[in-house]
Structures are given as C-alpha cells and as structure tokens.
Amino acid sequence: MTLRYSTESTLLPTNAPDLLDWAAAHIENRGFYDGREGGLFGKGGTTTRFLVPSMVGAFNVAAGNGRISTARTYDYPALHSAERLALDVLSDYLAGGAMPHDPRFEDKNHRRFIVQDWGRWEGRTRDEAAAAFRHAARLAERAQSAAARPGRSPRPRHPITASGLLEWAAAHLEDVTMRPGGLTHDPDGFADTAPCTLLHAVDRAQRIAEPIPAASPLRFRAFRQARGNALQELSSRLAGEDITAGPDEPAYEVDRRRRDIILTWGNQPGRSEGEAVEALRAAALAVADEADEADDEQQPEEAVLF
C-alpha cells in the first residue's frame, strides 16, 4: 500500500518506493527550489516541511526531516534501509546509469551531491523534478526485487568492528563479483546487487553498518572508530606503507588519500576479484585482535550486527 502524502503526517516510509513517491508529491505540493543560491530549501515557510524544497530537501523531508513525532515509535533500521536504497537508486538514475567514484567523498555524501547538482541545472522545472522521483520509485521497486532474488545467498552478519566491515566487503565482492573501473558498479545493475569495484564494496559495508546517530550515539561512535581503522589498515596494506595523517592534515584529507589508494589499487589492469577478496580478508585478520578487545569493552546494547 502506497504511503499517503501529507505535510502534517508523522508516518514515515519504511521502503524506498514510498519514500521517493512521497518526495515527488512534496515537490508537486510545495514547489521546487533549484538550489543554485545555496541551501536545501528556498524561502516561503516557517518550518522544514513547509519550505520550498530542492532535490535533497524533498528527499530529506520524505525521509523524516521535520516530521518525526515523539508520540510515535519508529523502526529506525527499516527507515535507514529505505533511505539508503532510495538514495542509491535516485543518484544512479540522475547520474545516467551508475554513479561515478569520487575519492574525496564518502559514498553517501557523493550521492547526495549528485542529486542536488542535478536540480541546479538551468531551467530545471518542478514537473521534471517530480517525474525524476517517480521514475526512481519504480526503479526502486525493481531493486528490491533484485535484492530478494531466489537463490541469492543470505547476507553474512558481522559485528560493527573494523574486521567486521572488511569481512562484509569481501563477502559482498564474492556475492556480486568485481567490476574494476571508474564507476561504483555495473551501470546495468543496482548498487547492492550489481558487480562493483573494491572501493565500492568497502563503501557498501560502511553504508550497511552505519547506525543512526540520534537513535544510538554509542553505536555510532563505535562505528566511526571501526570505519577509520578499516580504511587505515586496508589502504596501508595496499600501499605498502602506513597511510596516516600528516602534521596539521585534516581528517577528511587523509580519508581522501586512503580512498584514492583503494580505488587505484582495485582498478589496476589485470586486478582480479580473488586478489581483492584476499586483500580485504588479510586486512580483516590484521585488525581482528584489536576488534576483539573492543568487543570486550562494549556494553551489551552496542553489540549489534549487520
């Protein structure tokens, strides 16, 4: 059943097609802001859901920005999963088939940039923006079917540690197979089911494992630590030297260097899936002892799996 659109609604979409259809209805109802003057919303309202939205603004409101109610209990993992798939499908569609890599940005942030930038093209209209969301909603229905295809192996479950992230990425490559190149995954597929690059497999592990900060601050802090350790160990192993932050180097710059090393190594001519999986598993073993110590120190509520 399709979720009914209303700016007053505190009911949030737990699947990607509903989220994208809601965003389309929001643009049809409130209008469209191209975002070329900066920001995610134009003038003309007092609260988030009544402002004129850009592409990302409409997406955010559909996902719950300004609509969450303390009177309701929400299934945050389901909401997060719906938002993740919706952003994957929408950004791929607007990019023209598959989103290209950019080592400067994490997968999620780059996808949001792609969506917002599409809306900035000169002459972009409300009808075009709403139609893009509607089309992406139909693609999301196909993506959900592809993810649940008969015979597909169940996803492995791992603790949110550096070792767990790297093991998940290795299992993902074995599941969908490896596709070296400048794109995150095969342009004819979907982000979670199509052949992908080594960097994309690492990004997918991070996207799947990332908790919602407001729902569980302790889990989110543990995730951020695990994410940094996984990137450091894998990039250092592939480069043959420690990739650590230089004097006064911002965290985002060392992240960019690590991601660039992973992307370049995985896309070298002749690089095989077996080599990539072996590198991921070797890095996972190297941080396993550290991850075990972290598990011992975690509170029971932090011992989540993905």
N, C-alpha and C positions, 0 to 999 in steps of 0.2 A: 504494500500500500504506500503510495506517494505521500510524503510529509506535506501537510497543508502550510502554505505560506502566510505569515502574519508578522509584522514588525513587533507585535506585542507578545508573540509566542516565546515561551521559555523551554519549549520542547526542542531538543537538538538532534540533528541527523546522526544515526549510527551506521549509515552506509554511504558510500561515495556518490552514487547516483542522486540520492535525496539531497545531499549537500550541494551538489552542482546545480540541480534544478532549483533549489531554494535561492542560491546566489543569482541565477538568471532572473527569477521572479523579483528579487530585491532590486536589481537594476531596472527592470521594467516598471517597478512601482516607484522607486526613488529617483531615477535618472542615472546618468553616467558622467563621471569626472575622469578626464583623460590622465590626470596626474602629472602633466608637464610642468606645473608650478610647484611640484614637490608635495609630499604627504600622500596619504592614502584616501583622504576624504576632501571634498570641496565644501564650500560654505553653504549654509541653509538649514541648520538644525541645531539642537541643543544637546543631544546625546548621540552616541555612536550609531545606533540603529536608524536614526532619523536623518543622518547626514547623507549627502550625495556621494556614493562610493566610487572608487576606482576599481580596477580588476581585483587587486589584492584586498581592497577594502570590502568589496562584496563577498569575497571568499571568507575573510575573517568573520564578518557578521554571520554568515551562514554557518560557520564552524562554532559560533557561540559568543564571539566578542560583543559584550554589551547585552547579552540575552540570558546569561546564566543566573539562575534563581537559587537563593539559599533555601527555598521551600521545597526544592526538588532534590532527589538523589540521582546522580548521573553515573553511567557506566563509562568511566574515563578511558579505559583501554579500548573500548569499542569506538568512542568518539575520536580518539587519537588514530586508530586504524583507518577510520573513514576519512579523516582529514589527510592522512598520508597518501592513500590511494587516489583521492580526488586531486591532490596537488601533483602527483606523478602523472596522471593521465592528462590533466589540463595543460601542464607545462610541455609535455611531449607533443600534444596536439598543436599548441601555439608555436612550438619550435619547428614544426613541419615534419614530424615523424619520430624524432628522438632528440632529447636534449643534449647538446654538445658539452663535453667536460670543460670546466674552468677550475684549475687547481687553487685559485685564490679563494674560492668559496666552498663551504660545505654544500653537499648535495641539496639539502632543503633550502638554504638561503639562495643558492643559484637558481633553483626552480622558481622561487618567489620573484626573483628579479626578472626572469624570462616572462612571467605572467604580467607583471606590472609594466615592463617595457613594451609588450605588445599593445597595451592600451594607450601608450604615448604616441603611437604613430599618428601623423597628422590626418585629420578627417575621420578618425575612428568614431563611430556612432553608437548610440545606446542599443539599437537593434542588432548591430554587429556583435557587440559585447555579450548581449543576452544569448544570441544564437551560438556563440562560441561555448558558453557554459552549457547550453542544452545539448550541443553535439558531444561535448566531453562527457556529459552524463550518460549518453548512450554508449560511448566507448568504455566508460567505467563499468557498465553492465557486462560488457564482453570481457573486461579484465577480471572481474570477479569470477566469471565462468571459467576463464583460463586458469586462474589460480586454484580452482577446485576441480580441475580436470581429472577424470577417472584414471587410476594407475599412478598418479603423481605421489611420490614418497612423502610421508609426513615430515614437517619441518623438525629438525633437531632442536632440542631445548638445552640452553646453556645458562649458567649464572651470569649476571652482568659484571664481568671482570674483563681485563684486557685479554686473557686467554680465551674466555668465552666468546668475545667479539670476533677474534681471529679464527676460532674454530667454526663459528657460524658462517663467516665469509668463505672459508674453504668448502664447507658443505654446500653453500649456495652455488659456487662455481661448478662443483660436481653435479648439482641438480640441473642448472640451466646451460652449462658449458660456457667456455670462454670465447669472447669475441674481441681481440685486440683492435684498437682504432681510436679515433678522436671522439666518438660518441660513447655515451654511457652504456648503451645496449643496442641490440639489433633494432633498426628503425621499423621493422615489420612486426615487432612484438610489443610487450608491455614490460614496464620497469621491473616487476617482480618475477616475471616468467621467461623473459627473452634472454638469449646469450649476452653476456656482459663483459666488461673489462675488469681487470684486477682492482683498480681504484673504485669502480662502481660496486663491486662485491663488498669492499670494506665500507663504503658509504651505506649500502643496504643494511649491513649489520648494525651500524650506528642508528639508522632510522628506525629499524625494528625494535631495538633495545631501549631507545630514549624514553624515559618516563616523562610525564607531565610535571613540570616543576611545582606548580601550585598544589597538585594532588599528593605529591610525595617529595618534599625537599631533600630528605636524607638519601632516597634512592637516586635523585637527580645528581646530587653531589658525588655519589659513588660512581655513577655513570660517566660524569665528566672526567673523573680521575682515570677510570678504566679506558676511556676513549683516547686520552692523551698518551697513556702508557702504550696502548696498542699501536698508535701511529708512530711513536718514537722507536719502538722495538722493530717494527716491520721496515720502516724507512732506513734505519741504521743498518739493519741486516742486508738490505738490498744494495745500499751504497758502499758497504764495506767499511764504514766509519760511523762514529757516533754523530747523529744529527741532533744537536742540542742548540738551545738559544744562545746567540752571541751577546756581548755586552750591550745592554740597553735595547735589545731586539724585542719588539712587541710579540706577544704570543701568537697573534694572527700571522705574522711573517714566518715564524718557524713552522707553523702549521702549513703554510703555503709551500714552503720548501719540502716538507715531508710528503705532502700530497703530490707535488710535482715529481719527486723521485719515484713514488709508487706508480704513477701514471706512465712515466717514461720507461721504467723497467718493464712493466707489463706489456708495453706496446712495441718493444724491440722486435725487429724482424725474426721470425722463427720461434718466438717465445711460445711455449706450449702450455696447455692447461695443467698438465702434470707438474711442470716446474712451478707454476703459480701456486697450486694447491700445496706443494711441498714447502714452499717458502712461507706460506701462511701457517702451516702446521708447525714448522720449525720455530717460527716466532712465538706461536702459542705455547710451545713447550718451554721456551726461554723465559717466559713471564709466569709460568704455571706456579712456581714456588711462591712468588710474590702474591699471586692471586689467592693461593691457599691461605696465606697469612691474613689477607684482607677478609676472606670469608670468616675466619675465626673471630675477627674483631667486629663483624657486622651484627647488628641487632636482628632478631628473627624477622621483623617486618621488612627488612631490606633484602632478604634472600629471595628475590624474585627471579623468574626465569623468562627467557624469550625464545 
